[in-house]
Amino acid sequence: MFFGLAAPLAVSWERDWFRKRPWRAIVFTVLYCGYVIVPYRDEAKPWEALAAAGLVAVGAALLLHLPGTMFVGFSVTTSVTSGRVAASKLGGAVILGFAAIAGIWVAAATTVNLGTQLLLSDRASVMISALLLAVFGGGTLVKAATDPVEREVNSLDPGPAKTMALQLIKSGGRNIGLIERGILFLFLAAGQPEAAALVLAAKALARAPVDHVNHASKYFLVGTLASVLASAVMSMAARTAGGLSAL
């Protein structure tokens, strides 16, 4: 139910319908959610959840739709006054508030039960802690492994090779490393090393254009190996602590 009700909202958000095609977002959300609850149509809570999803769609459309665009989604030449815009956004915020209350009311028992299980689960605690260690602690390992390469680049004679290598190294980005280690850990902890290998293959393809720059290629190779090592060690440790096989 949760996935089915959240899906049309995610689609509308990605397609930017809440801003540009509000009615399309609302109609799509209601129709799709109606399809989702068909197997449970004899129960009350699915209909309450449908109402909550509809309220979210209406509230988001009121809050986000572009000034100067009518609510049905086509452009108009007359300007929309600031007072109307403010009223529209206030109405959207109020509706979203009601939607949040309705959602909490519908899902309260299940949410509390799930939260209690997660809070008291040793395995969940181990996995979350290991994920944090792999992602953020692994960053320290990556920095220690790549610093010598960066110093080597800085010691090069000034020239195009040094400039290009430094530009490529700086373009790597810390956040990419965080995401990489997080994805690797999740796949390895789930016992799917093949999927983790696909992540590495995708990164290798993305980095292919820098292969001709020796020092930059070396920097990314060392950093990737350090990320893999951190993610693999922590995932194996977490799985072992949770009573699972290491791989």
C-alpha contacts under 8 A as a table, 3 or more apart, distances in Angstrom:
res1	aa1	res2	aa2	distance
1	M	4	G	5.10
1	M	5	L	6.03
1	M	36	V	6.94
1	M	37	I	7.22
1	M	46	P	7.67
2	F	5	L	5.29
2	F	6	A	6.00
3	F	6	A	5.14
3	F	7	A	5.94
4	G	7	A	5.39
4	G	8	P	7.57
4	G	32	Y	7.90
4	G	33	C	6.59
4	G	36	V	5.80
5	L	8	P	6.59
5	L	9	L	7.42
5	L	29	T	7.84
5	L	32	Y	7.77
5	L	33	C	5.41
5	L	36	V	7.23
5	L	49	A	7.81
5	L	50	L	7.23
5	L	53	A	6.42
6	A	9	L	5.37
6	A	10	A	6.28
6	A	53	A	7.70
7	A	10	A	5.16
7	A	11	V	6.26
8	P	11	V	4.96
8	P	12	S	6.07
8	P	25	A	7.94
8	P	28	F	6.76
8	P	29	T	5.10
8	P	32	Y	6.64
8	P	33	C	7.58
9	L	12	S	5.14
9	L	13	W	6.11
9	L	25	A	7.64
9	L	29	T	6.41
9	L	53	A	7.94
9	L	57	A	6.89
10	A	13	W	5.08
10	A	14	E	6.15
11	V	14	E	5.22
11	V	15	R	6.06
12	S	15	R	5.15
12	S	16	D	5.98
12	S	17	W	5.13
12	S	18	F	6.41
12	S	25	A	5.39
13	W	16	D	5.06
13	W	17	W	6.38
13	W	18	F	6.45
14	E	17	W	7.83
16	D	19	R	5.72
16	D	20	K	6.26
16	D	21	R	7.53
17	W	20	K	5.01
17	W	21	R	4.31
17	W	22	P	5.50
17	W	24	R	6.63
17	W	25	A	5.46
17	W	61	A	7.99
18	F	21	R	5.90
18	F	22	P	4.61
18	F	25	A	6.00
18	F	57	A	7.68
18	F	60	A	6.23
18	F	61	A	4.50
18	F	62	L	7.95
18	F	64	L	6.04
18	F	65	H	5.75
19	R	22	P	6.20
19	R	61	A	6.41
19	R	64	L	5.10
19	R	65	H	3.63
19	R	66	L	5.34
20	K	65	H	6.10
20	K	66	L	6.48
20	K	69	T	7.36
20	K	73	G	5.78
21	R	24	R	5.36
21	R	25	A	6.49
21	R	65	H	7.82
21	R	71	F	7.38
21	R	72	V	6.61
21	R	73	G	4.43
21	R	74	F	7.78
22	P	25	A	5.17
22	P	26	I	6.35
22	P	58	V	7.90
22	P	61	A	5.09
22	P	62	L	7.85
22	P	65	H	6.61
22	P	71	F	5.95
22	P	72	V	6.43
22	P	73	G	6.20
23	W	26	I	5.07
23	W	27	V	6.01
23	W	61	A	7.90
23	W	71	F	6.61
23	W	72	V	5.38
23	W	73	G	6.85
24	R	27	V	5.27
24	R	28	F	5.88
24	R	72	V	7.92
25	A	28	F	5.27
25	A	29	T	6.00
25	A	57	A	6.65
25	A	61	A	7.63
26	I	29	T	5.18
26	I	30	V	6.18
26	I	54	G	6.75
26	I	57	A	5.33
26	I	58	V	6.16
26	I	61	A	7.76
27	V	30	V	5.26
27	V	31	L	6.04
28	F	31	L	5.25
28	F	32	Y	5.92
29	T	32	Y	5.34
29	T	33	C	5.91
29	T	53	A	7.29
29	T	54	G	6.58
29	T	57	A	6.88
30	V	33	C	5.22
30	V	34	G	5.94
30	V	50	L	7.22
30	V	53	A	7.57
30	V	54	G	5.86
31	L	34	G	5.02
31	L	35	Y	6.31
32	Y	35	Y	5.02
32	Y	36	V	6.31
33	C	36	V	4.89
33	C	37	I	6.33
33	C	50	L	6.03
33	C	53	A	7.67
34	G	37	I	5.42
34	G	38	V	6.38
34	G	50	L	6.98
35	Y	38	V	5.45
36	V	39	P	7.34
37	I	40	Y	5.20
37	I	41	R	5.82
37	I	46	P	5.92
37	I	47	W	7.39
37	I	50	L	7.75
38	V	41	R	5.04
40	Y	43	E	5.71
40	Y	46	P	6.51
41	R	44	A	7.58
41	R	46	P	6.91
41	R	47	W	7.27
43	E	46	P	6.36
43	E	47	W	7.48
44	A	47	W	5.57
44	A	48	E	6.50
45	K	48	E	4.91
45	K	49	A	6.08
45	K	106	V	6.22
46	P	49	A	4.92
46	P	50	L	6.10
47	W	50	L	4.89
47	W	51	A	6.22
48	E	51	A	5.06
48	E	52	A	6.28
48	E	102	A	7.38
48	E	106	V	6.74
49	A	52	A	4.98
49	A	53	A	6.24
49	A	102	A	7.49
49	A	103	G	6.46
49	A	106	V	6.37
50	L	53	A	5.13
50	L	54	G	6.15
51	A	54	G	5.03
51	A	55	L	6.14
51	A	99	A	7.96
52	A	55	L	5.06
52	A	56	V	6.26
52	A	98	F	7.96
52	A	99	A	4.80
52	A	100	A	7.36
52	A	102	A	5.63
52	A	103	G	5.78
53	A	56	V	5.04
53	A	57	A	6.34
53	A	99	A	7.09
54	G	57	A	5.10
54	G	58	V	6.24
55	L	58	V	5.09
55	L	59	G	5.88
55	L	95	I	6.12
55	L	96	L	6.46
55	L	98	F	7.47
55	L	99	A	5.27
56	V	59	G	5.13
56	V	60	A	5.92
56	V	95	I	7.11
56	V	96	L	5.37
56	V	99	A	5.60
56	V	100	A	7.88
57	A	60	A	5.23
57	A	61	A	6.05
58	V	61	A	5.12
58	V	62	L	6.21
58	V	92	G	6.99
58	V	95	I	7.28
58	V	96	L	7.97
59	G	62	L	5.21
59	G	63	L	6.03
59	G	91	G	7.16
59	G	92	G	3.88
59	G	93	A	6.18
59	G	94	V	7.40
59	G	95	I	4.92
59	G	96	L	4.93
60	A	63	L	5.03
60	A	64	L	5.82
60	A	65	H	7.97
60	A	92	G	6.09
60	A	93	A	7.78
60	A	96	L	6.99
61	A	64	L	5.37
61	A	65	H	5.44
61	A	92	G	7.11
62	L	65	H	5.87
62	L	88	S	5.55
62	L	89	K	5.70
62	L	91	G	6.82
62	L	92	G	4.59
63	L	88	S	6.53
63	L	89	K	4.24
63	L	90	L	7.23
63	L	91	G	7.46
63	L	92	G	4.61
63	L	93	A	6.38
64	L	89	K	7.35
65	H	69	T	7.40
65	H	71	F	7.38
66	L	69	T	5.65
67	P	70	M	7.87
67	P	79	S	7.59
67	P	80	V	6.02
67	P	85	V	6.79
68	G	75	S	6.58
68	G	76	V	6.07
68	G	77	T	7.10
68	G	78	T	6.81
68	G	79	S	5.41
68	G	80	V	5.47
69	T	73	G	6.12
69	T	74	F	5.90
69	T	75	S	4.72
69	T	76	V	5.98
70	M	73	G	5.45
70	M	74	F	5.89
70	M	75	S	6.40
70	M	76	V	6.81
71	F	74	F	7.74
76	V	79	S	7.80
80	V	84	R	6.72
80	V	85	V	6.85
81	T	84	R	5.46
81	T	85	V	6.39
82	S	85	V	5.02
82	S	86	A	6.02
83	G	86	A	5.11
83	G	87	A	6.13
84	R	87	A	5.01
84	R	88	S	6.00
85	V	88	S	5.05
85	V	89	K	6.18
86	A	89	K	5.19
86	A	90	L	6.05
87	A	90	L	5.03
87	A	91	G	6.05
88	S	91	G	5.11
88	S	92	G	6.19
89	K	92	G	4.96
89	K	93	A	6.16
90	L	93	A	5.10
90	L	94	V	6.22
91	G	94	V	5.12
91	G	95	I	6.15
92	G	95	I	5.12
92	G	96	L	6.11
93	A	96	L	5.10
93	A	97	G	6.20
94	V	97	G	5.01
94	V	98	F	6.39
95	I	98	F	5.07
95	I	99	A	6.13
96	L	99	A	4.85
96	L	100	A	6.11
97	G	100	A	5.10
97	G	101	I	6.34
98	F	101	I	5.08
98	F	102	A	6.11
99	A	102	A	5.02
99	A	103	G	6.02
100	A	103	G	5.05
100	A	104	I	6.16
101	I	104	I	5.15
101	I	105	W	6.13
102	A	105	W	5.01
102	A	106	V	6.20
103	G	106	V	5.18
103	G	107	A	6.03
103	G	108	A	7.95
104	I	107	A	5.26
104	I	108	A	5.18
105	W	108	A	5.40
106	V	109	A	7.85
107	A	110	T	5.46
107	A	111	T	5.78
108	A	111	T	5.17
108	A	112	V	6.02
109	A	112	V	5.29
109	A	113	N	6.15
110	T	113	N	5.10
110	T	114	L	6.05
111	T	114	L	5.12
111	T	115	G	5.91
112	V	115	G	5.05
112	V	116	T	5.99
113	N	116	T	5.17
113	N	117	Q	6.27
114	L	117	Q	5.14
114	L	118	L	6.22
115	G	118	L	5.13
115	G	119	L	5.97
116	T	119	L	5.02
116	T	120	L	6.11
117	Q	120	L	5.30
117	Q	121	S	5.84
118	L	121	S	5.07
118	L	124	A	6.16
118	L	125	S	7.85
119	L	124	A	7.88
119	L	125	S	7.73
121	S	124	A	5.33
121	S	125	S	6.42
122	D	125	S	5.11
122	D	126	V	6.14
122	D	242	G	7.81
123	R	126	V	5.08
123	R	127	M	6.15
123	R	241	A	7.92
123	R	242	G	5.38
124	A	127	M	5.17
124	A	128	I	6.10
125	S	128	I	5.30
125	S	129	S	6.05
126	V	129	S	5.23
126	V	130	A	5.98
126	V	238	A	6.06
126	V	241	A	7.47
126	V	242	G	7.30
127	M	130	A	5.10
127	M	131	L	6.04
127	M	189	A	7.98
127	M	235	S	7.98
127	M	238	A	5.85
127	M	239	R	7.89
128	I	131	L	5.05
128	I	132	L	6.34
129	S	132	L	5.18
129	S	133	L	6.25
130	A	133	L	4.98
130	A	134	A	6.04
130	A	234	M	5.66
130	A	235	S	6.89
130	A	237	A	7.97
130	A	238	A	6.13
131	L	134	A	5.10
131	L	135	V	6.05
131	L	182	G	6.72
131	L	185	F	6.55
131	L	186	L	7.74
131	L	234	M	7.39
131	L	235	S	7.73
132	L	135	V	5.20
132	L	136	F	5.77
132	L	137	G	7.15
133	L	136	F	5.53
133	L	137	G	4.62
133	L	138	G	6.58
133	L	234	M	7.25
134	A	137	G	5.52
134	A	138	G	4.90
134	A	139	G	7.91
134	A	181	R	6.50
134	A	182	G	7.19
134	A	185	F	7.04
134	A	230	A	5.44
134	A	231	S	5.13
134	A	234	M	5.92
135	V	138	G	5.37
135	V	139	G	6.47
135	V	178	L	5.42
135	V	179	I	7.68
135	V	181	R	5.24
135	V	182	G	5.55
135	V	231	S	7.48
136	F	139	G	5.07
136	F	140	T	7.10
136	F	178	L	6.99
137	G	140	T	5.43
137	G	141	L	6.86
137	G	230	A	7.93
138	G	141	L	4.99
138	G	142	V	6.16
138	G	181	R	7.55
138	G	226	A	7.44
138	G	227	S	6.16
138	G	230	A	5.18
138	G	231	S	7.35
139	G	142	V	5.02
139	G	143	K	6.13
139	G	177	G	7.41
139	G	178	L	7.29
139	G	227	S	7.53
140	T	143	K	5.14
140	T	144	A	6.21
141	L	144	A	5.14
141	L	145	A	6.19
141	L	226	A	6.45
141	L	227	S	7.78
141	L	230	A	7.55
142	V	145	A	5.06
142	V	146	T	6.07
142	V	222	V	7.79
142	V	223	G	5.29
142	V	224	T	7.93
142	V	226	A	5.26
142	V	227	S	6.33
143	K	146	T	5.23
143	K	147	D	5.79
143	K	223	G	7.69
144	A	147	D	5.56
144	A	148	P	7.70
145	A	148	P	6.81
145	A	149	V	7.90
145	A	222	V	6.55
145	A	223	G	6.69
145	A	226	A	6.93
146	T	149	V	5.26
146	T	150	E	6.29
146	T	219	Y	5.95
146	T	222	V	6.30
146	T	223	G	6.01
147	D	150	E	5.03
147	D	151	R	6.12
148	P	151	R	5.05
148	P	152	E	6.12
149	V	152	E	4.95
149	V	153	V	6.31
149	V	215	H	7.20
149	V	218	K	7.39
149	V	219	Y	5.92
150	E	153	V	5.05
150	E	154	N	6.23
150	E	219	Y	7.27
151	R	154	N	5.00
151	R	155	S	6.21
152	E	155	S	5.18
152	E	156	L	6.71
153	V	156	L	5.40
153	V	162	K	6.41
153	V	165	A	7.18
153	V	166	L	7.16
153	V	215	H	6.66
154	N	162	K	7.45
154	N	166	L	7.93
156	L	162	K	6.26
157	D	162	K	7.11
158	P	161	A	7.97
158	P	162	K	6.10
158	P	163	T	7.42
159	G	162	K	5.52
159	G	163	T	6.26
160	P	163	T	5.07
160	P	164	M	5.97
161	A	164	M	5.32
161	A	165	A	6.08
161	A	213	V	7.41
162	K	165	A	5.16
162	K	166	L	6.12
163	T	166	L	5.28
163	T	167	Q	6.19
164	M	167	Q	5.09
164	M	168	L	6.17
164	M	213	V	7.68
165	A	168	L	5.20
165	A	169	I	6.14
165	A	213	V	6.46
165	A	214	N	8.00
165	A	215	H	6.25
165	A	216	A	5.10
166	L	169	I	5.09
166	L	170	K	6.09
166	L	216	A	7.53
167	Q	170	K	5.23
167	Q	171	S	6.17
168	L	171	S	5.04
168	L	172	G	6.62
168	L	210	V	7.65
168	L	216	A	6.28
169	I	172	G	5.46
169	I	216	A	5.98
169	I	219	Y	7.22
169	I	220	F	7.82
170	K	173	G	6.65
172	G	176	I	7.09
173	G	176	I	5.57
173	G	177	G	7.07
174	R	177	G	5.35
174	R	178	L	6.53
175	N	178	L	4.98
175	N	179	I	6.21
176	I	179	I	5.21
176	I	180	E	6.00
177	G	180	E	4.96
177	G	181	R	6.15
177	G	227	S	7.44
178	L	181	R	5.40
178	L	182	G	6.15
179	I	182	G	5.05
179	I	183	I	6.12
180	E	183	I	5.34
180	E	184	L	6.14
180	E	199	V	7.96
180	E	227	S	7.58
181	R	184	L	5.09
181	R	185	F	5.98
181	R	227	S	5.76
181	R	228	V	7.04
181	R	230	A	7.70
181	R	231	S	5.86
182	G	185	F	5.20
182	G	186	L	6.22
182	G	231	S	7.65
183	I	186	L	5.17
183	I	187	F	6.27
183	I	196	A	7.54
183	I	199	V	7.93
184	L	187	F	5.35
184	L	188	L	6.07
184	L	196	A	5.32
184	L	199	V	7.38
184	L	228	V	7.15
184	L	231	S	6.10
184	L	232	A	7.77
185	F	188	L	5.15
185	F	189	A	5.76
185	F	231	S	4.87
185	F	232	A	6.74
185	F	234	M	7.53
185	F	235	S	5.78
186	L	189	A	5.16
186	L	190	A	6.04
186	L	235	S	7.87
187	F	190	A	5.10
187	F	191	G	6.42
187	F	192	Q	5.13
187	F	193	P	6.32
187	F	195	A	6.29
187	F	196	A	5.63
188	L	191	G	5.06
188	L	192	Q	5.35
188	L	193	P	5.23
188	L	196	A	6.60
188	L	231	S	7.73
188	L	232	A	6.75
188	L	235	S	5.98
188	L	236	M	7.76
188	L	247	L	7.16
189	A	192	Q	7.45
189	A	235	S	4.86
189	A	236	M	7.00
189	A	238	A	7.37
189	A	239	R	6.38
189	A	247	L	7.71
191	G	247	L	5.67
192	Q	195	A	5.55
192	Q	196	A	6.74
193	P	196	A	4.92
193	P	197	A	6.22
193	P	247	L	7.80
194	E	197	A	5.03
194	E	198	L	6.52
195	A	198	L	5.06
195	A	199	V	6.60
196	A	199	V	5.13
196	A	200	L	6.58
197	A	200	L	5.13
197	A	201	A	6.19
198	L	201	A	4.91
198	L	202	A	6.11
199	V	202	A	5.15
199	V	203	K	6.30
200	L	203	K	5.08
200	L	204	A	6.11
201	A	204	A	4.99
201	A	205	L	6.31
202	A	205	L	5.18
202	A	206	A	6.30
203	K	206	A	4.98
203	K	207	R	6.15
204	A	207	R	5.12
204	A	208	A	5.99
205	L	208	A	5.07
206	A	209	P	7.40
207	R	210	V	5.76
207	R	211	D	7.18
208	A	211	D	5.49
209	P	212	H	7.13
210	V	213	V	5.40
210	V	216	A	6.79
210	V	217	S	6.07
211	D	214	N	6.60
211	D	216	A	7.70
211	D	217	S	5.33
212	H	217	S	7.51
213	V	216	A	5.57
213	V	217	S	6.00
214	N	217	S	5.24
214	N	218	K	6.18
215	H	218	K	4.98
215	H	219	Y	6.12
216	A	219	Y	4.97
216	A	220	F	6.29
217	S	220	F	5.32
217	S	221	L	6.08
218	K	221	L	5.09
218	K	222	V	6.12
219	Y	222	V	5.37
219	Y	223	G	6.15
220	F	223	G	5.03
220	F	224	T	5.95
221	L	224	T	5.19
221	L	225	L	6.18
222	V	225	L	5.20
222	V	226	A	6.20
223	G	226	A	5.15
223	G	227	S	6.20
224	T	227	S	5.03
224	T	228	V	6.13
225	L	228	V	5.07
225	L	229	L	6.08
226	A	229	L	5.03
226	A	230	A	6.20
227	S	230	A	5.22
227	S	231	S	6.14
228	V	231	S	5.19
228	V	232	A	5.87
229	L	232	A	5.19
229	L	233	V	6.01
230	A	233	V	5.39
230	A	234	M	6.15
231	S	234	M	5.37
231	S	235	S	5.93
232	A	235	S	5.21
232	A	236	M	6.06
233	V	236	M	5.32
233	V	237	A	6.09
234	M	237	A	5.01
234	M	238	A	5.97
235	S	238	A	5.07
235	S	239	R	6.07
235	S	246	A	7.83
236	M	239	R	5.17
236	M	240	T	6.05
236	M	245	S	7.93
236	M	246	A	4.62
236	M	247	L	6.32
237	A	240	T	5.16
237	A	241	A	6.09
237	A	246	A	7.04
238	A	241	A	5.10
238	A	242	G	6.13
239	R	242	G	5.05
239	R	243	G	6.38
239	R	244	L	4.99
239	R	245	S	6.29
239	R	246	A	5.63
239	R	247	L	7.64
240	T	243	G	5.23
240	T	244	L	5.23
240	T	245	S	5.92
240	T	246	A	5.40
241	A	244	L	7.37
